[in-house]
Amino acid sequence: MKKWMVIVISAILLLAGCSSKTTGSNSANVSQELTYASTSDVVGLSPILTNDSVSANVIMQVYETLFKRNPKTMQIEPLLAESYTNPNDKTWEITLKKGIKFQDGTDFNAEAVKYTFDKFRDPKTAAPRASLLEPIQSVNVIDDYKVEIKTKYPYGPLLAALAHTAASIVSPTADKNSDLMKTPVGTGPFKFVSWTPGDQIVLEANKDYWNGAPKLKKVTFKVVPEVSTAISMLQTGKVQFIDALPAEQIKRLESIKNVKVTKAEGTPVYYLGFNMKKAPMNNLAFRQAVAYGLDRKAYINQLNGLGVEGNSVIGPKVFGYDQSEEEVGYSYDLEKAKKLIKDNGFEGKEVKMLVPNRDMYMKMAEIAQSQMTEIGLKVKLETMEWGTFLDAATKGQYDVTFLGWANSTADGSELLYPNFHSDNVGSSNRISYSNKQFDQLVNESRQTIDQNARKEKLKEADELLVKDAPVIVMNQGVVTSAVDQSVKGIEIDPTGQWSLYNVHRE
C-alpha cells in the first residue's frame, strides 16, 4: 500500500508540475495583438484635416502632441515638449525633447512644430478644427529644439489646445510627399500598416519609439456597423475592446464572464441642434416649444446609468461649469409646448431630422421624434453614415439634428467657441448660431489668463446659450468601455480618449 501511495503521490506531483508549466507557457505566449471594434470608419488619418472621435482614436496611437492631459488628474503635462516659459502674457517659449524621430526616420524638431502649426492655421488648409489655434499670431523657430509661440491676446486655454489630438505634430517630409489622410506618419508608439476603407485599419508597434516600444505588436481597428455583432465578437474573443457602449446593451455586456465593463462620468455633451439659418428653427418660440416638449428625464432613465441630466451646455467635468446654470433652462411641460406650437402657427410643420447611424444618436432621435410629434409637428428621420453626416450637417442640410462634443480639452471656452461662435459658422459651428453678445462673452473668456475671470464670462455665456436654446442638452456623457479580461492597462479618461501604449494582454 505504501508503495502504491508513493507512486500515486509522485504522479500527482508530476501532473501538477506539468500543469503549472503549461499554464505559465500559455500565459507567456498570449498574442500581443488587439482588435478594437467601431461602428463607423474613420473620416481620415490626418490630425490637421479631421475633427471626429472615430478618426482621433487611431490618430492618437500614431501621432503625439506637445502636451498631454493626465487622465487621472486632468492636469496638462509635457509630452513632446520638455518644458515651457512665459516671458510675457502673449509669448510662450517651448523647449522640445531631443532625439525623437518620426516614423519615416526624419527628425522631430522645432521646424516640424512650426510646419504643422503654420499649415493648421493656413486658411487654404481649411482645417475643420482651425479654431483651436486661432489665437496664435506666429510660430517662430528659436533653435532646433525651441519654438516661440506668440498669441494675438493673452490666451488662457493654450496648453489645453496644444494637448488636443488635432494639434498633433506631423512629419513635414511625409506631408509634402504623400497624403496623410491615407498614410499617417507621426512620432507615436504605433506605425501605420494599412487601411481598407469600410473594413479595417492595421497598426504595428513602433520598435524605435522614443519612450520604449509598446508591448502590443499589432492593433486592428475593425469596422463593425452593428454593435450587437461587435459584442458577440467580444464575447467570442474575435474583438478585445469596444467603447461608447449603447445603454440598451449594458446589461448584456455585464453578464458576459470574460468581459469587464467600466463607466465613469465624463466631459462629453450631447444635444439636439436647430438649423439657425432656417425658419421656423430661427424662431425662439419654436425652439422653446421643442425644449418644453422633450421629456429628457424619461430619455436619460433609459440609459442605464450612461447619461447625466442637465440644462447647462458646459458640463460638470469641464472648466467653466456652474451649478446655477441647471436652473436656467426649460423643463418638460407638454401643455406649454403644445400651446406654443398652436399659438405660433407651427401645427403640422414638417421637420427634417438628420441623424448619424450611431446607436446613441439613433436612440435620441427616435425618442425626440415621438415627443415632437406629440406636440404637433411632423418629423421625418434621415440617417447617414458618420462621415457623410458630418458633411451634410456642416452644409446645413437639415432642420434639426443631433450633435455631440467630446470636450477633449476639458475647457469651456473650447466648447463654446468652435460650436457656437459666429466665427465658425460654415465649419465647426454646424448649427450656424450667431449672437454678438454671446460672441463677446466667449471672446472675453478666451482672452485672459485670469482663470477666475474666465469662469465668470463662461457662466454668462452659458446662461445666454441655455436661454436662447439654439441647442437643447439631451445629456452629459458617461465614458464607457468593455474589454476582454486578457487586456490590461486600458484607461479611458473623462474625455473618452485612450492610448494603447501601456496596454498588454496576459
C-alpha positions as CSV (number, residue, x, y, z in Angstrom):
1,M,0.0,0.0,0.0
2,K,2.8,2.4,0.9
3,K,4.5,1.7,-2.4
4,W,1.3,2.4,-4.3
5,M,0.7,5.6,-2.3
6,V,4.2,6.8,-3.2
7,I,3.6,6.1,-6.9
8,V,0.2,7.9,-6.8
9,I,1.6,11.0,-5.0
10,S,4.6,11.1,-7.4
11,A,2.2,11.0,-10.3
12,I,0.1,13.8,-8.9
13,L,3.1,16.0,-8.3
14,L,4.4,15.3,-11.8
15,L,1.0,16.2,-13.3
16,A,0.9,19.4,-11.1
17,G,4.3,20.3,-12.4
18,C,3.2,19.8,-16.0
19,S,0.0,21.8,-15.4
20,S,2.0,24.6,-13.8
21,K,4.4,24.7,-16.7
22,T,1.6,24.6,-19.3
23,T,-0.2,27.5,-17.6
24,G,2.9,29.5,-17.5
25,S,3.7,28.7,-21.1
26,N,0.2,29.7,-22.3
27,S,0.3,33.0,-20.3
28,A,3.8,33.9,-21.7
29,N,2.6,33.1,-25.2
30,V,-0.6,35.2,-25.2
31,S,-0.7,37.0,-28.5
32,Q,0.2,40.7,-28.1
33,E,-2.4,41.7,-30.7
34,L,-5.6,43.6,-30.0
35,T,-8.7,44.3,-32.1
36,Y,-10.9,47.3,-31.4
37,A,-14.3,47.5,-33.0
38,S,-16.1,50.7,-34.0
39,T,-19.5,51.0,-35.7
40,S,-18.0,53.7,-38.1
41,D,-15.0,54.0,-40.2
42,V,-12.6,56.9,-39.8
43,V,-13.1,60.1,-41.8
44,G,-9.3,60.2,-42.4
45,L,-5.9,59.9,-40.7
46,S,-4.5,63.4,-40.7
47,P,-4.9,65.2,-37.4
48,I,-4.9,68.6,-39.3
49,L,-7.8,67.6,-41.6
50,T,-10.1,65.7,-39.2
51,N,-12.2,66.5,-36.2
52,D,-14.2,63.4,-35.2
53,S,-13.7,61.0,-32.3
54,V,-13.5,57.9,-34.6
55,S,-10.5,59.2,-36.5
56,A,-9.0,60.6,-33.3
57,N,-8.9,57.1,-31.8
58,V,-6.4,56.0,-34.5
59,I,-4.6,59.3,-34.7
60,M,-3.8,59.2,-31.0
61,Q,-1.9,56.0,-31.4
62,V,0.2,57.2,-34.4
63,Y,0.8,60.8,-33.5
64,E,1.7,62.8,-30.5
65,T,1.1,66.4,-29.2
66,L,3.5,68.8,-27.4
67,F,1.5,68.4,-24.2
68,K,-1.0,65.8,-22.9
69,R,-3.7,65.7,-20.3
70,N,-3.1,63.3,-17.4
71,P,-6.2,61.1,-17.4
72,K,-6.3,60.8,-13.6
73,T,-5.6,64.4,-12.5
74,M,-6.8,66.1,-15.7
75,Q,-3.7,68.4,-15.4
76,I,-1.7,69.3,-18.5
77,E,1.8,67.7,-18.7
78,P,4.6,67.9,-21.3
79,L,4.8,65.1,-23.9
80,L,6.9,66.0,-26.9
81,A,7.7,69.2,-25.1
82,E,10.3,69.2,-22.3
83,S,9.2,72.5,-20.6
84,Y,7.8,76.0,-21.3
85,T,8.1,79.5,-20.0
86,N,6.1,82.7,-20.4
87,P,8.3,85.8,-21.0
88,N,5.0,87.7,-21.1
89,D,1.3,87.1,-21.3
90,K,1.3,86.7,-25.1
91,T,4.6,84.7,-25.5
92,W,5.2,81.0,-24.9
93,E,8.7,79.6,-25.3
94,I,8.5,75.8,-25.6
95,T,11.6,73.6,-25.2
96,L,11.3,70.3,-27.1
97,K,12.6,66.8,-26.2
98,K,15.7,65.8,-28.2
99,G,16.5,62.6,-30.1
100,I,12.9,61.9,-31.2
101,K,12.3,60.7,-34.8
102,F,9.2,60.5,-36.9
103,Q,8.2,57.0,-38.1
104,D,9.7,57.9,-41.6
105,G,13.1,58.3,-39.9
106,T,13.2,62.2,-40.1
107,D,13.9,64.3,-37.1
108,F,11.3,65.8,-34.8
109,N,12.3,69.3,-34.1
110,A,11.2,73.0,-33.9
111,E,10.9,73.2,-37.7
112,A,8.4,70.3,-37.7
113,V,6.3,72.1,-35.0
114,K,6.3,75.3,-37.0
115,Y,5.4,73.5,-40.2
116,T,2.5,71.7,-38.5
117,F,1.0,74.7,-36.8
118,D,1.5,77.0,-39.8
119,K,-0.3,74.6,-42.1
120,F,-3.0,74.1,-39.5
121,R,-3.6,77.8,-39.3
122,D,-3.4,78.5,-43.0
123,P,-6.9,79.3,-44.3
124,K,-6.2,77.4,-47.5
125,T,-5.8,74.2,-45.4
126,A,-9.4,74.6,-44.2
127,A,-8.7,72.6,-41.1
128,P,-12.0,71.6,-39.5
129,R,-10.7,72.4,-36.0
130,A,-8.9,75.6,-37.1
131,S,-10.5,77.5,-34.2
132,L,-8.2,75.5,-31.9
133,L,-5.1,77.6,-32.8
134,E,-6.9,80.7,-34.0
135,P,-5.4,82.8,-31.1
136,I,-1.8,82.1,-32.4
137,Q,-0.2,85.1,-34.1
138,S,3.0,83.4,-35.1
139,V,5.2,80.4,-34.5
140,N,9.0,81.0,-34.7
141,V,12.0,78.7,-34.5
142,I,14.5,79.9,-31.9
143,D,16.8,76.9,-32.4
144,D,16.5,73.2,-33.3
145,Y,14.7,72.4,-30.1
146,K,13.0,75.6,-29.0
147,V,9.9,77.3,-30.5
148,E,8.3,80.6,-29.7
149,I,4.5,80.9,-29.9
150,K,3.1,84.4,-29.9
151,T,-0.6,84.9,-29.4
152,K,-2.9,87.7,-30.5
153,Y,-4.0,88.2,-26.9
154,P,-3.4,86.6,-23.5
155,Y,-4.9,83.1,-24.2
156,G,-5.7,81.0,-21.1
157,P,-6.5,77.7,-22.8
158,L,-3.4,77.5,-25.0
159,L,-1.8,74.4,-23.3
160,A,-5.1,72.6,-23.3
161,A,-5.4,73.4,-27.1
162,L,-1.9,72.1,-27.7
163,A,-2.9,68.8,-25.9
164,H,-5.7,68.2,-28.4
165,T,-5.2,65.4,-30.9
166,A,-5.9,67.9,-33.8
167,A,-2.7,69.7,-32.7
168,S,-0.6,66.5,-33.2
169,I,2.8,67.1,-34.8
170,V,3.1,65.7,-38.4
171,S,6.2,64.8,-40.4
172,P,6.8,67.7,-42.8
173,T,8.6,65.4,-45.2
174,A,5.7,62.9,-45.2
175,D,3.1,65.6,-45.6
176,K,4.8,67.0,-48.6
177,N,5.4,63.7,-50.3
178,S,2.2,61.8,-49.5
179,D,-1.4,62.1,-48.4
180,L,-1.6,61.9,-44.5
181,M,-5.3,61.4,-44.7
182,K,-4.4,57.9,-46.1
183,T,-0.9,57.2,-44.8
184,P,-0.2,58.9,-41.4
185,V,3.3,59.5,-40.1
186,G,3.9,60.7,-36.5
187,T,6.2,60.1,-33.6
188,G,3.8,57.9,-31.6
189,P,4.1,54.3,-30.3
190,F,2.3,52.7,-33.3
191,K,3.0,52.8,-37.0
192,F,0.5,52.7,-39.8
193,V,0.4,49.5,-41.9
194,S,-2.8,49.6,-43.9
195,W,-6.3,50.9,-44.3
196,T,-9.1,49.0,-46.1
197,P,-11.9,51.6,-46.2
198,G,-15.1,50.3,-44.7
199,D,-13.3,47.3,-43.2
200,Q,-10.2,47.9,-41.0
201,I,-7.1,49.8,-40.2
202,V,-4.0,48.0,-39.1
203,L,-1.2,49.4,-36.9
204,E,2.0,47.8,-35.7
205,A,4.4,48.6,-32.8
206,N,6.9,51.3,-33.5
207,K,10.0,49.4,-32.4
208,D,12.0,52.7,-32.4
209,Y,9.6,54.6,-30.3
210,W,11.5,57.2,-28.3
211,N,9.9,56.2,-24.9
212,G,10.3,52.5,-25.5
213,A,8.4,50.1,-27.8
214,P,4.8,49.2,-26.8
215,K,4.0,45.7,-25.6
216,L,1.3,45.2,-28.2
217,K,2.7,44.1,-31.5
218,K,-0.3,44.7,-33.7
219,V,-3.6,46.7,-33.3
220,T,-6.5,46.4,-35.6
221,F,-9.4,48.9,-35.8
222,K,-12.3,46.9,-37.2
223,V,-15.4,48.5,-38.6
224,V,-18.4,46.5,-37.3
225,P,-21.6,48.5,-38.2
226,E,-23.9,46.6,-35.9
227,V,-22.9,47.0,-32.2
228,S,-24.7,43.7,-31.3
229,T,-22.3,42.0,-33.7
230,A,-19.3,43.7,-32.1
231,I,-20.5,42.5,-28.7
232,S,-20.8,38.9,-30.0
233,M,-17.3,39.2,-31.4
234,L,-16.1,40.5,-28.0
235,Q,-17.8,37.5,-26.3
236,T,-16.1,35.0,-28.6
237,G,-12.7,36.7,-28.5
238,K,-12.6,38.0,-32.1
239,V,-12.6,41.5,-30.6
240,Q,-11.0,42.5,-27.3
241,F,-12.1,46.2,-26.9
242,I,-15.1,48.3,-27.6
243,D,-16.1,51.7,-26.2
244,A,-19.0,54.2,-26.3
245,L,-21.3,51.4,-25.2
246,P,-25.1,51.8,-26.0
247,A,-27.3,51.9,-22.9
248,E,-29.5,49.0,-24.1
249,Q,-26.5,46.6,-24.3
250,I,-25.0,47.4,-20.8
251,K,-26.8,44.5,-19.0
252,R,-25.9,42.1,-21.7
253,L,-22.2,43.1,-21.5
254,E,-22.1,43.0,-17.7
255,S,-23.4,39.4,-17.9
256,I,-20.5,38.2,-20.1
257,K,-18.0,36.4,-17.9
258,N,-14.8,37.2,-19.9
259,V,-15.7,40.9,-20.3
260,K,-15.0,43.8,-17.9
261,V,-17.3,46.9,-18.2
262,T,-16.2,50.4,-16.9
263,K,-18.4,53.5,-16.6
264,A,-17.3,57.0,-15.4
265,E,-18.8,60.5,-15.6
266,G,-17.1,62.3,-18.5
267,T,-16.7,65.5,-20.4
268,P,-18.8,64.8,-23.5
269,V,-22.1,66.6,-24.1
270,Y,-24.9,65.5,-26.5
271,Y,-27.6,67.9,-27.8
272,L,-30.3,68.5,-30.3
273,G,-29.4,71.4,-32.5
274,F,-31.5,73.7,-34.6
275,N,-30.5,74.9,-38.0
276,M,-30.5,78.6,-37.2
277,K,-30.4,79.7,-40.9
278,K,-33.9,78.2,-41.5
279,A,-37.4,79.1,-40.4
280,P,-39.0,78.3,-38.0
281,M,-35.9,76.9,-36.3
282,N,-34.6,80.5,-36.0
283,N,-37.8,81.5,-34.1
284,L,-37.2,81.4,-30.3
285,A,-40.9,80.4,-29.7
286,F,-40.4,77.3,-31.9
287,R,-37.2,76.3,-30.1
288,Q,-38.8,76.8,-26.7
289,A,-41.8,74.7,-27.8
290,V,-39.4,71.8,-28.7
291,A,-37.5,72.3,-25.4
292,Y,-40.6,72.1,-23.3
293,G,-41.8,69.1,-25.4
294,L,-38.7,67.0,-24.8
295,D,-39.0,64.7,-21.8
296,R,-35.3,64.4,-21.3
297,K,-35.6,62.8,-17.9
298,A,-37.5,59.9,-19.5
299,Y,-34.8,59.6,-22.1
300,I,-32.0,59.5,-19.5
301,N,-33.8,56.9,-17.4
302,Q,-33.4,54.6,-20.4
303,L,-29.7,55.0,-20.5
304,N,-28.9,52.5,-17.7
305,G,-26.6,55.0,-15.9
306,L,-24.9,56.2,-19.1
307,G,-26.2,59.7,-19.0
308,V,-26.3,62.6,-16.6
309,E,-29.3,65.0,-16.8
310,G,-28.6,68.8,-17.1
311,N,-29.5,72.0,-18.9
312,S,-26.0,73.6,-18.8
313,V,-24.1,73.1,-22.1
314,I,-20.9,73.2,-20.1
315,G,-20.9,70.0,-18.1
316,P,-19.7,69.3,-14.5
317,K,-16.3,67.9,-15.7
318,V,-15.5,70.9,-17.9
319,F,-13.7,74.1,-16.9
320,G,-16.3,76.9,-16.5
321,Y,-19.2,74.8,-15.2
322,D,-21.5,76.5,-12.7
323,Q,-24.3,74.6,-10.9
324,S,-26.7,77.6,-11.2
325,E,-27.0,77.1,-15.0
326,E,-29.0,74.0,-14.4
327,E,-31.9,76.1,-13.2
328,V,-31.9,78.4,-16.2
329,G,-33.2,76.0,-18.9
330,Y,-36.5,74.6,-20.0
331,S,-38.2,71.8,-18.0
332,Y,-40.6,69.3,-19.6
333,D,-44.1,70.9,-19.9
334,L,-46.2,69.2,-22.6
335,E,-49.1,71.6,-22.4
336,K,-46.9,74.6,-22.6
337,A,-45.2,73.1,-25.6
338,K,-48.5,72.4,-27.4
339,K,-49.7,75.9,-26.7
340,L,-46.6,77.5,-28.1
341,I,-46.9,75.3,-31.3
342,K,-50.6,76.3,-31.7
343,D,-50.3,80.0,-30.8
344,N,-47.5,80.5,-33.3
345,G,-49.0,78.6,-36.2
346,F,-46.4,75.7,-36.1
347,E,-49.0,72.9,-36.1
348,G,-48.3,70.3,-38.8
349,K,-44.9,71.8,-39.6
350,E,-42.7,69.3,-41.4
351,V,-39.3,68.9,-39.8
352,K,-36.3,67.1,-41.3
353,M,-34.3,65.4,-38.6
354,L,-30.8,64.4,-39.7
355,V,-29.2,61.6,-37.6
356,P,-25.8,59.8,-37.8
357,N,-26.1,56.0,-37.9
358,R,-24.7,55.5,-34.4
359,D,-26.8,53.8,-31.8
360,M,-26.6,56.6,-29.2
361,Y,-27.8,59.3,-31.6
362,M,-30.5,57.0,-33.2
363,K,-31.9,56.4,-29.7
364,M,-32.1,60.2,-29.1
365,A,-33.7,60.7,-32.5
366,E,-36.4,58.1,-32.1
367,I,-37.5,59.4,-28.7
368,A,-37.3,63.1,-29.8
369,Q,-39.3,62.2,-33.0
370,S,-42.1,60.7,-30.9
371,Q,-42.2,63.6,-28.4
372,M,-42.1,66.3,-31.1
373,T,-44.9,64.5,-33.0
374,E,-46.9,64.6,-29.8
375,I,-46.7,68.4,-29.6
376,G,-48.0,68.8,-33.2
377,L,-45.0,68.5,-35.6
378,K,-44.4,66.2,-38.5
379,V,-40.9,64.8,-38.1
380,K,-39.1,62.9,-40.8
381,L,-36.0,61.0,-39.9
382,E,-33.0,60.7,-42.2
383,T,-30.0,58.7,-41.2
384,M,-26.5,58.8,-42.7
385,E,-23.1,57.2,-42.3
386,W,-20.8,59.2,-39.9
387,G,-18.6,60.9,-42.4
388,T,-21.4,61.7,-44.8
389,F,-23.5,63.0,-41.9
390,L,-20.7,65.4,-40.7
391,D,-20.5,66.9,-44.2
392,A,-24.3,67.2,-44.6
393,A,-24.6,68.8,-41.1
394,T,-21.8,71.3,-41.9
395,K,-23.6,72.3,-45.1
396,G,-26.9,72.8,-43.1
397,Q,-28.8,70.1,-44.9
398,Y,-31.3,69.6,-42.1
399,D,-33.9,71.3,-39.8
400,V,-32.9,69.7,-36.6
401,T,-30.0,67.3,-35.9
402,F,-28.1,65.6,-33.0
403,L,-24.6,66.5,-32.3
404,G,-22.0,65.8,-29.6
405,W,-18.7,67.3,-28.4
406,A,-16.1,65.2,-26.5
407,N,-14.6,68.3,-24.9
408,S,-11.2,66.9,-25.5
409,T,-9.6,70.0,-24.0
410,A,-12.0,69.9,-21.0
411,D,-12.2,73.7,-21.3
412,G,-15.5,75.6,-21.6
413,S,-14.0,78.2,-24.0
414,E,-13.0,75.4,-26.4
415,L,-16.6,74.1,-26.3
416,L,-18.4,77.3,-26.8
417,Y,-16.1,78.9,-29.3
418,P,-15.9,76.2,-32.0
419,N,-19.5,75.1,-31.8
420,F,-21.5,78.3,-31.3
421,H,-19.3,81.4,-32.1
422,S,-20.2,83.1,-35.3
423,D,-16.5,83.0,-36.4
424,N,-17.1,79.3,-37.1
425,V,-20.4,79.3,-39.0
426,G,-19.8,77.0,-42.0
427,S,-17.2,74.9,-40.3
428,S,-17.4,73.6,-36.7
429,N,-20.5,75.7,-35.8
430,R,-22.8,73.3,-37.6
431,I,-26.0,74.9,-36.3
432,S,-25.0,78.4,-37.7
433,Y,-25.7,80.1,-34.4
434,S,-24.8,83.9,-34.5
435,N,-25.2,86.1,-31.4
436,K,-23.0,89.2,-30.9
437,Q,-23.5,89.3,-27.1
438,F,-22.6,85.6,-26.9
439,D,-19.6,86.1,-29.1
440,Q,-18.3,88.9,-26.9
441,L,-18.6,86.8,-23.7
442,V,-16.8,83.9,-25.3
443,N,-14.1,86.2,-26.6
444,E,-13.6,87.6,-23.1
445,S,-13.4,84.1,-21.6
446,R,-10.6,83.2,-24.0
447,Q,-8.6,86.5,-24.0
448,T,-7.3,86.4,-20.4
449,I,-5.1,84.2,-18.4
450,D,-7.0,85.1,-15.2
451,Q,-8.9,81.9,-14.5
452,N,-11.5,83.4,-12.2
453,A,-12.4,86.0,-14.8
454,R,-12.6,83.3,-17.4
455,K,-15.1,81.3,-15.2
456,E,-17.4,84.3,-14.8
457,K,-17.5,85.0,-18.5
458,L,-18.2,81.3,-19.3
459,K,-21.0,81.3,-16.8
460,E,-22.6,84.3,-18.5
461,A,-22.2,82.9,-22.0
462,D,-23.6,79.5,-21.0
463,E,-26.6,81.1,-19.4
464,L,-27.3,83.1,-22.6
465,L,-27.0,80.0,-24.7
466,V,-29.3,77.9,-22.5
467,K,-32.0,80.6,-22.6
468,D,-31.7,81.2,-26.3
469,A,-31.9,77.5,-26.9
470,P,-30.2,77.0,-30.3
471,V,-29.4,73.6,-28.8
472,I,-31.1,71.6,-26.1
473,V,-28.8,69.3,-24.0
474,M,-30.0,65.7,-24.1
475,N,-27.5,64.6,-21.6
476,Q,-24.0,65.0,-20.3
477,G,-21.9,62.0,-21.1
478,V,-20.6,59.0,-19.3
479,V,-17.5,57.4,-20.8
480,T,-17.5,53.6,-21.1
481,S,-15.5,50.6,-22.2
482,A,-15.8,46.9,-22.4
483,V,-12.6,44.8,-22.7
484,D,-11.7,41.2,-22.7
485,Q,-10.3,40.0,-19.4
486,S,-7.0,39.3,-21.1
487,V,-6.5,43.0,-21.8
488,K,-4.6,45.0,-19.1
489,G,-3.8,48.7,-18.9
490,I,-6.6,50.5,-20.8
491,E,-7.5,53.8,-19.2
492,I,-10.5,55.8,-20.5
493,D,-10.1,59.4,-19.4
494,P,-13.1,61.7,-18.8
495,T,-12.8,63.0,-22.4
496,G,-13.4,59.5,-23.7
497,Q,-9.9,59.3,-25.2
498,W,-7.5,56.4,-24.7
499,S,-3.9,55.4,-25.6
500,L,-2.9,51.8,-26.2
501,Y,0.8,52.5,-25.4
502,N,0.6,50.9,-21.9
503,V,-1.7,48.1,-22.8
504,H,-0.8,44.5,-23.0
505,R,-2.5,41.1,-22.9
506,E,-1.9,38.3,-20.4
